Amino acid sequence: MASQEPIKLVGGTASPYTRKMVALLRYRRVPYAIGWGQPEQACDALGVEKPRPTFHPTFFFEEGGETRAECDSTPIIRKLETMYPGRTVLPPDPALAFIDYLIEDFADEWCTKFMFHYRWYPEIDADNAGTLLPLGIDLSVSQENHAHFKQFFAERQIGRLHVVGSNDTTAPVIDASYRRFLAAMENHLANQPFMLGGRPGAGDFGLHGQLTQLVGFDPTPRAIAHEVSPRTVAWVDLMEDQSGLEPKNSDWIALEDQPDSLRGLMAEIGRVYAPAQIANARAVQAGEKTWEAEIDGAPWVQQTFPYQAKCLKWTNERYQSLSEDDRARVDALLQGSGVEMMLATA
């Protein structure tokens, strides 16, 4: 049994991954103590080696009398499962668990493009983020310093839009994908309260984290969400604290019994995320600093990310580790979605 001493972490309210993990900790009833601030400073204060890269949220685990800082949410979720039994977010059925992992990966690596694009591409959103982000770091900052930091944040982040592939050419592609994603969520939530049944999986928390920003922080995607999927808007609020839910194993719906609406979400993953992952992995293998691909009928160019190539590798390793029968079950759900080509790279 894990210690009841709260797990310490440092995060930011405008960080989708912080919101992902805080909601998960609440649901799993894991005691935690969060500090709102900069993880680099927290590492320095504790004399702890900084993770590379260091970002929100950073967790501080006590291991063997030493403190270790970690900030990759996906392995942290699995680590917490070994530390705190019960109220799992990982389906026991390997095939269902793979779909849950696929949803979490899509949320973390593609839906974050929605978030970054809308936060800094539309002028109204960039002004909103520039105003609020410095206050999230120092609520009592002087007016003079606030104006300075607002300009600094905005200029730096707008200048990084190309890193995630956001530009005048891809803006309509990102917008169309976000709207299709919301439509898929609207259809699916009309059938069941969580992605894989009556209890949330890791994928639910991954989507929730990104949507806390898209629905709760940035004006443009918030307006789109209210127009396209009011169920998603309500779901984000409900996901914030599911500590009162009493889940049962029977709340996981078998892969074969999932409503057809789950295929809508799979179709969006296959339509945009799969070609991006394949192009990025090929660029990493070739040692190229950027990659190009056609996504949803439009040219896409962006910086190569070795980490996302690792994500594709890990996804394929999980797929290949399935039994032959479980792979066949996964294949039946994914047939025609486009996700197959992402798995064919193993």
N, C-alpha and C positions, 0 to 999 in steps of 0.2 A: 504494500500500500504506500503510495507516495506521501511525502510529508505534506502537512496542511499549511506549511509556510507558503505564503503567496509567491507565485512566479513573478519575477520582476521583468518588465519590458518598458521600452521607450518608444513612443510613436507620435503620430501627428493626426489630427482630426481630418485633415485633407488628404490623408494617405489611404488609398483603397485597401491596401494590404493590412494596415493597422485595423481598419474597420472590419475586415474579414476575420482577423484573428481575435479581436475583442468579442465579436458576436459569437464566435466558436467557443471561446473560453466561458462565456456566459451560459451557452446552451449545455456545455459539458459539465458545468458547475465546478470548474477548476478555479481555485482561489488565485487571484492575480492582483498585482499592484502596478498600475501603469503611470509612467511619468510622461508628460507632454513636453517634448523638447527635441534636441538634436542628439542622435545616438553616438556620434563621434565624441561629443563632449562627455556623455555619460560613460563611455569606454575609458576616456582619459581620467575621469574622476575616480573610477573604480580600479584603474591600473590594469585594465583588461585589453588584450590584443584585439584590434578592430577586425571584424570580418572584411573580406574583400570580394565584392564591393560592400560598403556599409550603407544601409538604407532603413527606412521605416517599414515595419517595426523591428527593433532589435531586442531579442530575448536574452536574458542573463540566467544561465543554468548553473547550479552548483553541482560540480562533479568531482569527486575525489578530493574534496577540500579546496578546490580551485573554482574560479568563476569563468565560464566560457560564454562568449557572445555569439549568437547565431541570428540570421535574419532571412533565411529562405523559408517562406511559409509552408510550402508543400512537405518537405521533410520534417519540419517542426510539428506539423499536424500528426505525422506518423510517430514521432518521438513522444508526443503527449499521450498517444494511445497506449504506449507501453508503460507510461508513468501513472496514468489515471484510468483504471478500469471502469467499464460501464458507459452508457450513453454514447456509444461509438458513432462516428460519422463515416465509417468505412463499411460498406455492405459486406456481409459474410459470403455471399455468392460471388465467386471470382469474376464471372462474366459481368455481373451488375457493377462490381467494384471497378472493372476496367472502364465502363461507360462513365461512372462517377469521376474517375481520374481524367478521362478525356474532357469532360465538362469543366473540371477545375483548371486544367491546362489551357483550354480555350479562353476561360475567363481571365486567367493571369497574364496570358501572352497576346491575345487578340483584343479582348474587350478593353484592355488598358489603352489600346490605340484610340478607341472611341473617347475615353476619358481625356487623354493628353491632347487629342485633336480639338475637341470641343472646348477644353479649358483655355487654349492659347490661340486657336485659329480665328474664331469670331471676335471682333473687337470688343463687344459687350462682355464676353466671357473673360477675355484677357484682363479687362479693367477690373472685373469682379475678383478674379483670382489675385491680381496684383495688389488689390486693396486688402483682402482678407488673409492671405498667406503670412505676411509679416506679423499680423496681429495674433495668429495662431502660435507664433514663436515667442512674442513678447507683447502681451495685451496692453501694457502700460508704456509702450514705446512713444517717444515724443513725436509731435506732428512733423517736425523737420526730418527726423530719422525715418519716420514712416514713409514720407514722400520719397526719400532716397532709396529705401529698400523696395518700395513698390516698383520704381523704375528699374532697379537692379534685377528683381525677380522676373519682371515682364520681359525685359530685353534678353535675359539669359535663356528663358524658356521658349520664347517665340523663336529665338535663334536655333533652338534644338528641335523644332518641329520636323525638320527633314530626317532626323535620326529615326523616327518611327514611321516615316513615309508620308507624312502629312504635307500636302502642297496643293496648289490650285488644280492640278490634274487629278489627284486622288481624293480631294475633298468630297466630290459627289459619290465616289465609291464607298468611302467611310460612312457618309450619311445614309446611303441606301442600305448598307449592311446593318447599321444600327437600327434602322426602321424595321428591317426584316427580322432582326433578332428580337426586337420588342413585340412584333406581331406573333412570332413563334412563342414567346413567353406568355402573351395574352391567351393564346389558344391552349397552351399546356396548363396554365394555372386555372383555367376553367374546368379542368379535369381532375386535378389533384393539387394539394398545397405545396408540395416540394417536387424537385425534379424527378425523383425515383420512387415517389409514394407518399406515405403519411408521416415521414420523418426526414430531416435534412441530412444530406451527405456532404462531404468535403466540397463537392462541386457547387452545392447551394451557397456555401459560404464564400467561395471564390466569386461567383456571380454577384452575391450581395455586396461584397467589398467594392467592386467597380461601380455598382449601381448606387451605392450611397453617395458617390460623387456626381454621377450623371443625373440622378434624381434630386439629390439633396444639396448640391453645392453650385453647380454650373447652370446658368440660366437657359441657354439654348437647348441642351439635351433634356433638361427638366420639362420645358414646354413641349418638346416632341414626345416625351414619355407620357405626359398627361393626355396628349392627343391620341397616341397610338395604343397605349396599354395602361389604362388605369389600374388593372389588376397588379401589374408590376410595381406601380407606385405604392400601392397598399402593401404588397409583399415585402418591399424594402423595409417599411416600418415594422412589420410583424417579425421579420428576421432579426431585427436589432436585438431582441431579447426573447429567446425561446426556452429560458430556464424553467418555465412552468410546464413545458410539454413532457408527458410521460410516455416515451416511445416504447414500442414493442417490436420484436423481430418480425412479426406479421405485417408491420407497417411498410416494410420494403416490398414493393410490387415486383414480382418476377419479370424477367426481361421479356418473356413471351406474352405477358399480360399487360405490358405497358400500353397506354393509349397511343394512337397513331401520332398524336401531337408531339411526342418525343422525337419522332423522325424529323419534324420541322426544325428543331434545334440542331440535330445531326446534319441536316442539309445545309444549314448556314456554316457550320464548321467545315464541311467539305467544300463549300463554294468559295470561301475566302481564306480560311486559316490553313487548309491543307496545301494549296499551291504556294503560299507564302513560306511555310515551313520547309517544303521541298527545295524551293529556290535558295533559301537561306543556307540550308545544309550543304547544298552543292557549292555555294560560294565559299563557305568555311573550308570545305574539303580542298577547294582549288586555291585557297589562300587569297581570295579576292576581298577587298574592303567594302564593296557594295554588291548588291544583287538586283537583278531586274527580272520581272515576270509580268505576265498578263493576268490580272485579277479582276474578275467580273467584267471582262471585256475592255479593261483600260490598262495602260502601261503603269507599272509600279516600280519605283526605284527607291531603295533605302539602304542605310548602313547595315552591314553584316553583323549579326550577333552570335558569337560562339555559344552563349548560354542557351539560346533558342535551338541551336543544333543539338545541344545536350538534351533539351526537352524532347525533341523528336526521337532521339536515341532511346531515352528512358521510356517513352510511350511504346516504341516498338519492342523493347525488352519485356515490358509488361504483357504486351499482346502475345509475343512468342512464348512466354512462360505459361500461358493458358493451356489447359488440356485441349486435345483435338475437339472434343465435344463442346467445350466452352467457347473455343474460337469459332466454331460453326454457329453457335447461338449469337455471338457478337456480330459475325458476318451477316446473319439474317437481318439483324436490326439495321446495319449500316449499308446494306445493299442499295446501290443507286444514289447514295448520299454524296459521294465524292471523297469521303474520308478514307475509302479503301486505298486510294493512291498514296496516301500518307503512310499507311501501314505496309504497303508493298515495298517500301524502301529498306525493310529489315534484311 
